[in-house]
Amino acid sequence: MQQNKMMSPIVGVSLLALVLSGGAWAFVPTGGGASSHVSITQSAVLKKVTEVCRAIAQLEGQDFILTGDSAEELVHACLGPSAIGEVSAAKFKSALNDINEQHPLVDRDFVDSPQHHFNSELFARGRSLITSGVASIKANVRAENFHAARETLGRVLHTLQDFYSHSNWVDLGYTQPYINLLHPDLPLENLADFKTPTCKDCTNGGFCPNSLLPDILRKKILTSGYMGITSKFKPNGKCSHGGVEDLTSLTSPRGGISKDERRPDNEALHNTAVTLATTASLQLLDDIRGAAGDKDFLRLMGVARSSVLAFVIDTTGSMSDDIAEAERMVNQIIDSTQGTQDEPSLYILVPFNDPEFGPLIRTTDPNVMKAEVANLIPQGGGDLPEMCLSGLQLALTGAPASSHIYVFTDADPKDISLKDTIVALIRNTKSTVNIFKSEDASRRRRRRSVEMFDIYNDLALASGGQAIRVSKANLPQATGIIADSSTSALVTVLQRARNPGKPETFSFQLDESLTNIIIYITGKSLTFTLKNLAGVTQTETEASGKLGTVQKVGNLYRIRLVSNKQTGLWEINMKSNQPYTLKITGQSTIAFIHDFVESFGGPHPGYAPISGRPESGVPAILLVSVLGKKGPASFKISDVALVTVSGSEVVGGILEGMGNGDFLVTVTKVPAGEFVVLLNGTDLVSSTLFQRQSTTQMSVSKVTIRAVVDRTMEPGKAFTLPFVVMTNSTGGTYKINARNDKDFTMNYPTSVMVGTGEKATANLTITAPANTESGTDITLTVEAVAPGSVDSNYVVLRLSVVTKVTDFTPPQCEVVNVSAVDCPADPVFCNASFWQLSANLTDGVNGTGIATLKSRQGVGSLTHTDLKQMFVAAYFNASCCSRTVELVAVDNAMNVGTCLHSLPSITTSVAPSTAPSSGPPTAPSSAPSTAPSSGPPSLTLSLPLWFCLLVSALPLYHPGTY
């Protein structure tokens, strides 16, 4: 959408925030105003999530208590205020970011693609993007590939929302969304053809009111503006999009019909466009909700407990003790956290051996996880190096972002060529990797094994985790770290590493909100002294002192602080000439998430997230979202800085607060080497200072690699992906490495020639086997390495394999009868009385068949006949206290049909008060003649033929028969 170039970008709601200053409200890519793609999307998501959480609470007989309008308070209400433990909204905010960061990417990467913005009257192509995108989302959700689904959702929402700003839909007087955009089984008609003039000239050369021709308005002909980035050409008499970046707006008829911005000539139209874009987004989300089901819809939106338990386990013959310990930890964590906020929301297991690794086992059922770990059998191996990094790659691509992954092995990695890919995935997912390397006392440690442990140490440090070397006998003492981090609302206060080691004192701030504070130190031949604000000290020799308990096992020290001497500025003095690491964690609702971004221009300027390492030689830009117990009112941020993990350099950024807990941070001089993000502020609830740090290390690069995913893959068909390699350094031959986590066949050039300060384009081809399940996602990592291996960068992409969908018709649903003879008019007596509803459903002769049938918006009992039959009879029984029900039928192509009925306040048998609907609500009666009428039609005695045949064939209903 269009922006005025004279206006300055700032950060707004959620991740990407670009709003217009100067008093104008703009329907723009990103922003904090009421009219940005981000704010429209966030408004729709928050409303739909609230609706779903309330429905689940009602179904489970629980209260839904929403104490405020912040994302943090919504997540707390959804996850249940009665559960013990802290509630973190980090997953929800990250999911919103996954969706919202697609808005600027669409405007940057598809700036000259009219169908992505419903420009140039390409309505059929625009709807095709929505249709294929929704099919991909549903397939990904069914396969539990939620990250890929969120990325596609953001792109689809952008295109859908653009329709209302870029077309003349609202100019034609429509006050409801055009539902046909979401229903490819409905025609798009009354469209302007290529030769039909649509606009008159704006003599002032800019925007003017009433620029559409009267005949277009009278006949309600649908059109949209043409946009020219490099050319002034447009068909004769056609409307332009408008704005200074649109070259076609200089060709008669001049001006434009865009409603991106609120202007004096279009204020009412702009407001309506925003309203309809929000409502249309809600309809799309509701369709996805119907296909996914309520609980998976919330998982898609990141509304889940923050803890994830992910194990990568070596299953070779010498690992019996380690597997037994992993099983003990799994059982302990599951049993001890059940019913609390610390209970993991997802369990992941990846076994590896040699040469096999996998498969990835992913489940939300704790009993399944217990059984899978119990079924691991140690066997094979013998040559020591194993496929550890291959197993870790599966876990990183299969686990949600920011997960904690635990690796158990007693061998060196055989697949060390994967190291750079693993680092790229760690940076991309921001997941933390902890590695337990056990050693048999009877084995002689070899020099190569010592060197290979450095690889484990490097990977753990890059992620903010620890590499722990311990004897098999002492492994149970070391695994306590798993229970420590398998908790909700886990945050990092400080992390540093020194190699070589040196004496140094580290300061860190502990605030009132922190609980369960633990200090981890890895290294050997070291001593330390811990001191709190009051001057009380404790050394490594005091197992149980005034400040906490100290446990040492292998190369790990684990210090758990006591709970009554925490708040204030602490110090820890480290003394060692050997390499060591230091990490301090706790539980708190105060946290932050961040992304490195880059600015871009054009007609839709903004900030786009960077997949790889930021560019060197230019300022680094971060978009930071801070979370508190009750949203932004809970905290005040003082500074954000980049800090070297292995050094003492701290570079502060220029901080610009934009409201809603979001900040734009610009660091003009980026530290050399690996760095992390450090944030300081004040907890306004307790009036104490706080400190938080990111865990994933990052660095800059003079190499840039970029690729754009513009469609889904089909099983058995080659997929070509262009990519571009650029450098601001010396040119030459750049080596290309590419890997995917499914080991699908790929073809790509192993090198490209890049001139100094120039770029080179190449293609990668990947093919999914013909039997690949629809909804499968592939994580593809492409790396470009500079001459001499002095520098490199990468891009991480997610590709979705989706079987071509041909069935777009939702199941049909008709309410047959409603019996409420016992429902009293007085609600006080409703519990003792019941009502019944019967409905008939079909997916038609050419449909794929009904896959699931569920009820929502009602608490009662639903039974039905065999779903494999063409015609299905459904029966719903409920207390008269629950007076509304919606039946949701999903076919095998994941099309959604519904029946909604609300019981009137009468006490006799009635005909249905509300007839069924199929799919989302329909367009208003003032829409084009082929669009559905406003609201579902009333049920009369003139019923469809299939319905009459079905009724005659059905047996009499007896409660409990089916």
ZAMARGU-4260 file (C-alpha; in steps of 0.2 Angstrom, whole numbers, plus 5000, padded with zeros to 4 digits):
<rodrens>
0) 5000/5000/5000 | 5005/5018/4996 | 5014/5029/5008 | 5019/5048/5007 | 5038/5049/5005
5) 5038/5065/5015 | 5033/5055/5031 | 5045/5047/5043 | 5045/5028/5048 | 5043/5023/5066
10) 5039/5007/5074 | 5022/5002/5079 | 5012/4987/5085 | 5020/4970/5087 | 5036/4966/5077
15) 5037/4977/5061 | 5031/4995/5064 | 5030/5009/5051 | 5017/5022/5053 | 5016/5039/5045
20) 5019/5055/5055 | 5012/5072/5050 | 4994/5069/5056 | 4989/5056/5042 | 4982/5039/5046
25) 4988/5027/5033 | 4983/5010/5027 | 5001/5005/5025 | 5012/4990/5026 | 5016/4991/5044
30) 5013/5003/5058 | 5006/5008/5075 | 4991/5018/5068 | 4973/5011/5067 | 4976/5008/5048
35) 4992/4998/5045 | 4992/4980/5039 | 5000/4976/5056 | 4987/4984/5067 | 4973/4977/5056
40) 4980/4960/5057 | 4983/4961/5076 | 4966/4967/5079 | 4958/4953/5070 | 4970/4940/5078
45) 4967/4946/5096 | 4948/4946/5093 | 4948/4929/5086 | 4959/4922/5099 | 4948/4929/5113
50) 4933/4921/5105 | 4941/4904/5103 | 4948/4905/5121 | 4931/4910/5128 | 4923/4896/5119
55) 4935/4883/5125 | 4933/4889/5143 | 4914/4888/5141 | 4915/4870/5134 | 4927/4865/5149
60) 4915/4873/5162 | 4929/4886/5166 | 4928/4905/5169 | 4937/4915/5155 | 4944/4930/5165
65) 4952/4944/5154 | 4959/4957/5166 | 4965/4969/5152 | 4968/4972/5133 | 4986/4967/5132
70) 4993/4952/5123 | 5000/4946/5139 | 4984/4947/5149 | 4975/4938/5135 | 4987/4923/5135
75) 4985/4922/5154 | 4967/4921/5152 | 4968/4908/5138 | 4980/4897/5148 | 4970/4897/5163
80) 4973/4909/5178 | 4971/4894/5190 | 4986/4885/5184 | 5002/4887/5195 | 5016/4896/5188
85) 5021/4911/5178 | 5013/4914/5161 | 5024/4920/5146 | 5016/4928/5131 | 5033/4927/5121
90) 5026/4913/5110 | 5011/4923/5106 | 5021/4938/5102 | 5033/4928/5091 | 5018/4920/5082
95) 5011/4938/5078 | 5028/4943/5072 | 5029/4928/5061 | 5013/4933/5053 | 5016/4952/5053
100) 5034/4952/5046 | 5026/4945/5030 | 5018/4962/5026 | 5034/4972/5022 | 5041/4957/5013
105) 5026/4956/5001 | 5028/4975/4998 | 5047/4973/4995 | 5048/4957/4986 | 5032/4958/4976
110) 5032/4977/4974 | 5029/4975/4955 | 5017/4960/4956 | 4999/4967/4954 | 4990/4952/4959
115) 4998/4952/4976 | 4990/4969/4979 | 4974/4967/4969 | 4981/4981/4957 | 4978/4982/4938
120) 4961/4973/4939 | 4969/4956/4942 | 4955/4950/4953 | 4956/4932/4948 | 4974/4931/4950
125) 4973/4939/4967 | 4960/4927/4973 | 4970/4913/4966 | 4984/4918/4978 | 4972/4918/4993
130) 4965/4901/4988 | 4981/4893/4986 | 4988/4901/5001 | 4973/4896/5012 | 4975/4878/5006
135) 4993/4878/5010 | 4989/4885/5028 | 4976/4871/5031 | 4988/4858/5025 | 5002/4864/5036
140) 4991/4865/5051 | 4985/4848/5048 | 5004/4842/5048 | 5007/4853/5063 | 5020/4864/5053
145) 5013/4880/5061 | 5028/4891/5057 | 5026/4888/5039 | 5007/4891/5040 | 5010/4908/5049
150) 5021/4914/5036 | 5009/4910/5022 | 4995/4917/5033 | 5004/4934/5034 | 5006/4935/5015
155) 4987/4930/5012 | 4981/4943/5024 | 4991/4956/5016 | 4984/4953/4999 | 4966/4951/5006
160) 4967/4967/5015 | 4974/4976/5000 | 4958/4972/4990 | 4948/4985/5001 | 4961/4999/4999
165) 4965/4996/4981 | 4949/4992/4973 | 4933/5002/4971 | 4923/4990/4982 | 4919/5003/4996
170) 4916/5016/4983 | 4902/5006/4976 | 4893/5007/4993 | 4896/4990/5000 | 4897/4989/5019
175) 4902/4970/5020 | 4917/4961/5014 | 4917/4952/4997 | 4915/4934/5003 | 4918/4927/4985
180) 4937/4931/4988 | 4937/4917/5000 | 4926/4905/4990 | 4933/4900/4974 | 4918/4890/4970
185) 4908/4907/4968 | 4911/4917/4953 | 4919/4934/4951 | 4908/4944/4940 | 4903/4961/4935
190) 4922/4965/4933 | 4928/4979/4922 | 4935/4972/4906 | 4952/4978/4898 | 4943/4991/4886
195) 4931/4998/4899 | 4936/5016/4905 | 4934/5017/4923 | 4941/5035/4929 | 4940/5053/4924
200) 4955/5064/4925 | 4960/5073/4941 | 4966/5090/4934 | 4977/5094/4949 | 4987/5079/4945
205) 4984/5072/4963 | 4970/5063/4972 | 4953/5071/4969 | 4935/5066/4975 | 4923/5056/4964
210) 4936/5051/4951 | 4927/5035/4946 | 4916/5037/4931 | 4897/5038/4935 | 4893/5023/4924
215) 4905/5013/4934 | 4896/5018/4950 | 4879/5016/4943 | 4882/4998/4936 | 4892/4993/4951
220) 4907/4988/4940 | 4922/4982/4950 | 4939/4989/4946 | 4956/4993/4954 | 4970/5005/4951
225) 4985/5002/4940 | 5002/5004/4948 | 5018/5008/4938 | 5035/5007/4946 | 5045/5009/4930
230) 5032/5013/4917 | 5018/5026/4914 | 5008/5014/4904 | 4991/5009/4908 | 4976/5005/4897
235) 4966/5019/4890 | 4954/5027/4903 | 4959/5016/4917 | 4961/5022/4936 | 4978/5023/4944
240) 4983/5018/4961 | 4990/5035/4964 | 5004/5043/4974 | 5021/5050/4970 | 5028/5033/4967
245) 5015/5028/4954 | 5021/5033/4937 | 5004/5029/4929 | 4996/5042/4939 | 5004/5055/4928
250) 4995/5047/4913 | 4977/5053/4909 | 4966/5050/4918 | 4978/5056/4932 | 4975/5054/4950
255) 4971/5038/4959 | 4958/5028/4969 | 4969/5021/4983 | 4962/5022/5000 | 4979/5018/5008
260) 4979/5035/5017 | 4966/5045/5025 | 4964/5061/5015 | 4951/5075/5015 | 4944/5068/4999
265) 4942/5050/5005 | 4941/5050/5024 | 4924/5040/5024 | 4930/5028/5011 | 4947/5025/5020
270) 4938/5021/5036 | 4926/5009/5028 | 4941/5001/5019 | 4950/4998/5036 | 4934/4991/5044
275) 4931/4979/5029 | 4949/4973/5029 | 4948/4969/5047 | 4931/4960/5045 | 4938/4950/5030
280) 4953/4945/5040 | 4942/4939/5054 | 4932/4929/5041 | 4948/4921/5034 | 4954/4917/5052
285) 4937/4909/5056 | 4938/4898/5041 | 4955/4892/5046 | 4949/4890/5064 | 4935/4879/5057
290) 4947/4868/5047 | 4960/4867/5061 | 4949/4865/5077 | 4950/4877/5091 | 4965/4869/5100
295) 4976/4868/5084 | 4971/4886/5080 | 4978/4892/5096 | 4994/4882/5093 | 4995/4891/5076
300) 4993/4908/5085 | 5006/4903/5098 | 4994/4902/5112 | 5002/4888/5122 | 5013/4885/5137
305) 5030/4891/5134 | 5040/4875/5139 | 5045/4863/5125 | 5054/4846/5130 | 5065/4841/5115
310) 5078/4827/5116 | 5091/4821/5103 | 5097/4805/5109 | 5111/4793/5103 | 5105/4776/5102
315) 5121/4766/5099 | 5126/4751/5110 | 5136/4760/5123 | 5121/4772/5127 | 5110/4761/5139
320) 5114/4772/5154 | 5111/4788/5145 | 5095/4783/5138 | 5089/4777/5155 | 5094/4794/5162
325) 5085/4803/5148 | 5069/4792/5152 | 5070/4796/5170 | 5071/4815/5166 | 5056/4814/5154
330) 5046/4805/5167 | 5051/4817/5181 | 5047/4832/5171 | 5030/4826/5165 | 5025/4820/5182
335) 5030/4835/5192 | 5023/4848/5180 | 5006/4841/5176 | 4993/4854/5178 | 5005/4869/5180
340) 5011/4882/5168 | 5028/4873/5168 | 5020/4858/5159 | 5027/4856/5142 | 5016/4861/5128
345) 5025/4850/5115 | 5037/4835/5116 | 5050/4831/5103 | 5061/4816/5101 | 5075/4813/5088
350) 5085/4797/5090 | 5101/4795/5080 | 5113/4781/5077 | 5126/4777/5062 | 5122/4779/5048
355) 5103/4781/5052 | 5095/4796/5061 | 5077/4801/5065 | 5063/4800/5063 | 5057/4816/5071
360) 5044/4812/5084 | 5033/4826/5089 | 5018/4825/5101 | 5007/4835/5113 | 5003/4819/5123
365) 5015/4816/5137 | 5011/4798/5138 | 5016/4796/5120 | 5033/4804/5124 | 5035/4792/5139
370) 5032/4777/5128 | 5043/4783/5114 | 5058/4786/5125 | 5055/4769/5134 | 5055/4760/5117
375) 5073/4767/5113 | 5085/4752/5111 | 5103/4754/5112 | 5112/4745/5098 | 5125/4746/5084
380) 5138/4759/5083 | 5156/4754/5088 | 5166/4766/5078 | 5163/4780/5090 | 5158/4795/5078
385) 5140/4796/5076 | 5127/4806/5066 | 5124/4818/5080 | 5122/4834/5070 | 5110/4826/5058
390) 5099/4822/5073 | 5101/4840/5079 | 5096/4847/5062 | 5080/4838/5063 | 5076/4844/5080
395) 5080/4862/5076 | 5069/4862/5060 | 5055/4852/5069 | 5054/4862/5086 | 5046/4879/5088
400) 5057/4894/5088 | 5066/4898/5105 | 5065/4880/5110 | 5077/4871/5122 | 5085/4856/5115
405) 5095/4843/5124 | 5107/4831/5116 | 5113/4815/5124 | 5129/4806/5116 | 5145/4798/5121
410) 5153/4800/5104 | 5160/4813/5093 | 5150/4820/5078 | 5154/4811/5061 | 5144/4824/5051
415) 5154/4839/5056 | 5151/4846/5038 | 5134/4851/5045 | 5141/4863/5058 | 5138/4879/5048
420) 5121/4873/5044 | 5117/4870/5062 | 5124/4887/5067 | 5113/4895/5054 | 5097/4886/5060
425) 5102/4891/5078 | 5102/4909/5073 | 5086/4908/5063 | 5076/4899/5076 | 5084/4907/5092
430) 5084/4889/5100 | 5095/4885/5114 | 5106/4869/5113 | 5113/4860/5128 | 5124/4845/5125
435) 5128/4831/5137 | 5144/4822/5132 | 5146/4807/5143 | 5162/4797/5145 | 5166/4780/5151
440) 5179/4779/5164 | 5186/4763/5156 | 5189/4772/5140 | 5205/4782/5137 | 5201/4799/5131
445) 5208/4802/5114 | 5215/4819/5108 | 5203/4819/5093 | 5189/4817/5105 | 5195/4832/5115
450) 5196/4842/5099 | 5178/4836/5093 | 5171/4842/5110 | 5176/4859/5104 | 5163/4858/5090
455) 5149/4854/5103 | 5155/4868/5114 | 5155/4880/5099 | 5137/4875/5095 | 5131/4876/5113
460) 5139/4893/5115 | 5132/4900/5099 | 5114/4896/5105 | 5117/4901/5123 | 5117/4884/5130
465) 5130/4873/5138 | 5141/4859/5132 | 5143/4847/5148 | 5156/4834/5149 | 5153/4821/5162
470) 5156/4803/5167 | 5142/4791/5164 | 5141/4788/5183 | 5138/4806/5187 | 5126/4810/5172
475) 5111/4810/5183 | 5118/4824/5193 | 5121/4835/5178 | 5104/4833/5170 | 5096/4844/5183
480) 5099/4858/5170 | 5085/4850/5160 | 5072/4852/5174 | 5078/4870/5177 | 5075/4876/5159
485) 5059/4865/5156 | 5049/4879/5164 | 5038/4893/5159 | 5043/4911/5157 | 5062/4907/5157
490) 5073/4922/5154 | 5092/4925/5153 | 5100/4938/5164 | 5118/4937/5158 | 5129/4926/5148
495) 5147/4927/5144 | 5162/4917/5138 | 5181/4918/5140 | 5193/4909/5129 | 5206/4909/5135
500) 5200/4912/5152 | 5206/4927/5163 | 5202/4934/5180 | 5186/4945/5178 | 5172/4952/5188
505) 5154/4952/5180 | 5140/4962/5187 | 5122/4958/5184 | 5105/4965/5190 | 5092/4955/5198
510) 5074/4962/5200 | 5059/4958/5210 | 5050/4948/5197 | 5064/4935/5195 | 5061/4918/5203
515) 5071/4902/5203 | 5087/4910/5199 | 5101/4898/5194 | 5119/4902/5189 | 5128/4890/5177
520) 5147/4889/5175 | 5157/4877/5163 | 5175/4876/5163 | 5189/4868/5173 | 5203/4874/5185
525) 5193/4889/5190 | 5187/4898/5206 | 5173/4910/5209 | 5166/4922/5222 | 5148/4927/5222
530) 5143/4943/5230 | 5126/4951/5233 | 5121/4970/5235 | 5123/4968/5254 | 5141/4962/5252
535) 5137/4944/5257 | 5149/4932/5248 | 5150/4914/5244 | 5164/4904/5235 | 5163/4888/5224
540) 5170/4878/5240 | 5154/4881/5250 | 5141/4868/5244 | 5127/4876/5255 | 5131/4895/5259
545) 5121/4911/5263 | 5118/4915/5245 | 5113/4898/5238 | 5118/4880/5235 | 5133/4875/5224
550) 5133/4858/5214 | 5148/4852/5204 | 5148/4838/5191 | 5160/4836/5177 | 5164/4853/5170
555) 5148/4861/5176 | 5145/4871/5192 | 5126/4874/5195 | 5122/4887/5209 | 5104/4889/5214
560) 5101/4906/5223 | 5091/4906/5239 | 5075/4915/5237 | 5076/4929/5250 | 5092/4939/5245
565) 5090/4942/5227 | 5085/4960/5222 | 5099/4972/5217 | 5116/4973/5209 | 5126/4957/5211
570) 5144/4952/5206 | 5153/4936/5202 | 5172/4936/5202 | 5179/4923/5190 | 5197/4916/5191
575) 5204/4904/5178 | 5217/4903/5164 | 5206/4890/5156 | 5191/4893/5144 | 5175/4895/5154
580) 5157/4901/5151 | 5144/4910/5163 | 5126/4910/5162 | 5112/4917/5174 | 5094/4912/5171
585) 5077/4914/5180 | 5058/4914/5178 | 5050/4931/5175 | 5035/4938/5164 | 5047/4952/5159
590) 5056/4947/5143 | 5059/4953/5126 | 5060/4946/5108 | 5070/4955/5094 | 5074/4954/5075
595) 5087/4962/5065 | 5079/4971/5050 | 5084/4982/5035 | 5075/4997/5028 | 5069/4997/5010
600) 5061/5010/4999 | 5049/5010/4984 | 5031/5014/4984 | 5028/5004/5000 | 5043/5007/5011
605) 5046/4999/5028 | 5058/4987/5037 | 5060/4969/5032 | 5067/4955/5043 | 5084/4948/5039
610) 5085/4930/5037 | 5104/4929/5039 | 5118/4939/5047 | 5116/4959/5046 | 5126/4968/5033
615) 5143/4975/5039 | 5149/4992/5037 | 5131/5000/5040 | 5121/5003/5056 | 5112/4988/5063
620) 5093/4990/5065 | 5083/4980/5078 | 5065/4979/5081 | 5062/4974/5099 | 5046/4969/5108
625) 5046/4969/5127 | 5034/4960/5137 | 5027/4963/5155 | 5015/4955/5166 | 5001/4967/5161
630) 5008/4974/5145 | 5018/4990/5142 | 5011/4998/5158 | 5022/4985/5168 | 5039/4992/5163
635) 5050/5006/5157 | 5065/5003/5145 | 5081/5013/5148 | 5093/5006/5135 | 5097/4992/5123
640) 5115/4988/5118 | 5125/4975/5108 | 5137/4966/5119 | 5151/4954/5114 | 5150/4937/5122
645) 5168/4934/5122 | 5174/4952/5125 | 5170/4967/5135 | 5163/4978/5121 | 5146/4986/5124
650) 5139/4997/5111 | 5123/5006/5115 | 5109/5009/5102 | 5098/5024/5098 | 5082/5019/5107
655) 5065/5025/5100 | 5050/5020/5110 | 5034/5018/5099 | 5021/5012/5112 | 5014/4995/5114
660) 5030/4989/5121 | 5039/4991/5104 | 5055/4999/5100 | 5066/5004/5086 | 5085/5002/5090
665) 5099/5009/5079 | 5117/5004/5083 | 5128/5015/5072 | 5144/5005/5076 | 5142/4986/5077
670) 5154/4976/5088 | 5167/4965/5080 | 5164/4947/5082 | 5150/4938/5090 | 5137/4948/5100
675) 5121/4947/5109 | 5107/4960/5114 | 5107/4967/5131 | 5091/4976/5138 | 5090/4986/5154
680) 5074/4994/5162 | 5063/4996/5177 | 5050/4985/5183 | 5036/4997/5187 | 5026/4984/5197
685) 5040/4982/5210 | 5050/4998/5206 | 5066/4988/5204 | 5079/4988/5189 | 5079/4973/5178
690) 5092/4966/5165 | 5088/4954/5151 | 5099/4947/5138 | 5096/4937/5122 | 5105/4920/5121
695) 5108/4918/5102 | 5125/4925/5096 | 5125/4935/5080 | 5138/4944/5069 | 5139/4954/5054
700) 5144/4949/5036 | 5150/4958/5020 | 5141/4944/5010 | 5122/4945/5007 | 5111/4931/5000
705) 5093/4933/4997 | 5079/4922/4990 | 5060/4923/4989 | 5047/4909/4991 | 5032/4914/4980
710) 5022/4898/4979 | 5021/4880/4986 | 5029/4864/4980 | 5019/4850/4972 | 5024/4832/4976
715) 5034/4824/4962 | 5037/4841/4953 | 5053/4851/4952 | 5053/4867/4961 | 5065/4881/4955
720) 5071/4894/4967 | 5081/4909/4961 | 5093/4916/4974 | 5105/4931/4973 | 5122/4933/4981
725) 5129/4951/4984 | 5144/4958/4992 | 5151/4975/4998 | 5168/4968/4998 | 5181/4960/4986
730) 5173/4950/4972 | 5178/4933/4966 | 5171/4915/4966 | 5159/4912/4980 | 5156/4894/4985
735) 5138/4889/4987 | 5132/4876/5000 | 5113/4870/5001 | 5105/4858/5013 | 5087/4853/5017
740) 5081/4844/5032 | 5071/4831/5022 | 5086/4826/5011 | 5076/4829/4995 | 5085/4829/4979
745) 5093/4846/4974 | 5103/4854/4960 | 5112/4870/4961 | 5129/4878/4956 | 5143/4874/4968
750) 5150/4892/4965 | 5145/4909/4957 | 5156/4923/4952 | 5152/4939/4961 | 5160/4956/4956
755) 5166/4968/4969 | 5151/4978/4975 | 5140/4968/4963 | 5128/4953/4963 | 5125/4937/4955
760) 5109/4927/4952 | 5108/4908/4951 | 5094/4894/4953 | 5092/4880/4965 | 5080/4866/4960
765) 5072/4854/4973 | 5060/4840/4970 | 5049/4832/4983 | 5045/4814/4980 | 5028/4810/4973
770) 5022/4802/4989 | 5026/4817/5000 | 5012/4820/5012 | 5003/4837/5008 | 5007/4849/5022
775) 5025/4844/5023 | 5037/4858/5026 | 5055/4858/5021 | 5068/4869/5029 | 5081/4874/5016
780) 5097/4883/5021 | 5108/4891/5007 | 5125/4897/5011 | 5137/4908/5001 | 5156/4907/5006
785) 5168/4921/5001 | 5184/4917/4993 | 5197/4910/5005 | 5182/4906/5017 | 5185/4923/5026
790) 5167/4927/5027 | 5150/4919/5023 | 5131/4922/5025 | 5115/4911/5023 | 5097/4912/5020
795) 5085/4900/5029 | 5068/4896/5019 | 5053/4886/5023 | 5045/4878/5008 | 5028/4869/5009
800) 5023/4854/4999 | 5004/4854/4995 | 4994/4843/4984 | 4984/4852/4971 | 4967/4855/4978
805) 4952/4854/4966 | 4938/4853/4978 | 4933/4871/4984 | 4915/4868/4989 | 4911/4867/5007
810) 4900/4854/5015 | 4881/4859/5015 | 4872/4859/5031 | 4853/4860/5034 | 4844/4861/5051
815) 4829/4849/5050 | 4821/4851/5067 | 4823/4859/5084 | 4813/4853/5099 | 4813/4863/5114
820) 4796/4858/5122 | 4804/4857/5140 | 4814/4874/5139 | 4807/4886/5152 | 4805/4904/5149
825) 4813/4908/5166 | 4832/4905/5164 | 4833/4901/5183 | 4826/4884/5179 | 4836/4880/5163
830) 4847/4867/5170 | 4834/4854/5173 | 4827/4856/5155 | 4834/4851/5138 | 4832/4854/5119
835) 4837/4844/5104 | 4842/4849/5086 | 4844/4838/5071 | 4853/4843/5055 | 4857/4834/5038
840) 4874/4837/5030 | 4882/4832/5013 | 4898/4836/5004 | 4889/4832/4987 | 4892/4819/4974
845) 4909/4827/4968 | 4915/4832/4985 | 4929/4824/4995 | 4918/4818/5009 | 4915/4825/5026
850) 4931/4821/5037 | 4925/4829/5054 | 4910/4836/5062 | 4910/4845/5078 | 4900/4858/5088
855) 4905/4875/5095 | 4897/4889/5103 | 4887/4877/5113 | 4889/4865/5127 | 4880/4849/5124
860) 4881/4831/5116 | 4884/4829/5097 | 4881/4812/5089 | 4880/4808/5070 | 4879/4794/5058
865) 4894/4787/5048 | 4904/4801/5041 | 4909/4790/5026 | 4892/4791/5019 | 4887/4804/5007
870) 4873/4810/5018 | 4876/4812/5037 | 4863/4815/5050 | 4868/4825/5066 | 4859/4826/5082
875) 4864/4839/5096 | 4857/4838/5114 | 4860/4852/5126 | 4853/4860/5142 | 4842/4874/5140
880) 4855/4885/5148 | 4866/4883/5132 | 4854/4890/5119 | 4866/4892/5104 | 4875/4879/5094
885) 4886/4879/5078 | 4889/4863/5069 | 4906/4864/5059 | 4909/4851/5046 | 4926/4850/5037
890) 4928/4839/5022 | 4944/4830/5016 | 4950/4845/5006 | 4948/4855/5023 | 4933/4866/5016
895) 4922/4872/5031 | 4903/4872/5031 | 4893/4877/5046 | 4875/4877/5054 | 4872/4890/5067
900) 4856/4890/5077 | 4851/4900/5092 | 4836/4895/5103 | 4822/4908/5105 | 4814/4911/5121
905) 4799/4900/5119 | 4793/4884/5127 | 4786/4875/5112 | 4793/4865/5097 | 4799/4877/5084
910) 4805/4878/5066 | 4823/4883/5065 | 4825/4901/5069 | 4841/4903/5059 | 4845/4893/5043
915) 4862/4885/5040 | 4876/4893/5031 | 4890/4885/5022 | 4907/4893/5024 | 4910/4911/5031
920) 4896/4924/5031 | 4890/4930/5014 | 4891/4947/5006 | 4877/4960/5007 | 4863/4960/4995
925) 4870/4976/4987 | 4885/4966/4980 | 4886/4960/4962 | 4872/4950/4957 | 4882/4934/4957
930) 4888/4937/4975 | 4878/4928/4989 | 4865/4938/4998 | 4867/4946/5015 | 4865/4933/5028
935) 4859/4915/5025 | 4842/4912/5017 | 4827/4908/5028 | 4822/4889/5029 | 4806/4886/5021
940) 4796/4871/5015 | 4804/4872/4998 | 4819/4861/5003 | 4833/4854/4991 | 4830/4838/4983
945) 4845/4830/4992 | 4837/4835/5008 | 4820/4827/5004 | 4828/4811/4998 | 4838/4810/5014
950) 4824/4813/5026 | 4814/4799/5018 | 4828/4787/5020 | 4833/4791/5038 | 4828/4781/5052
955) 4818/4788/5066 | 4829/4797/5079 | 4832/4789/5096 | 4843/4798/5108 | 4859/4788/5111
960) 4857/4777/5095 | 4872/4783/5086
</rodrens>
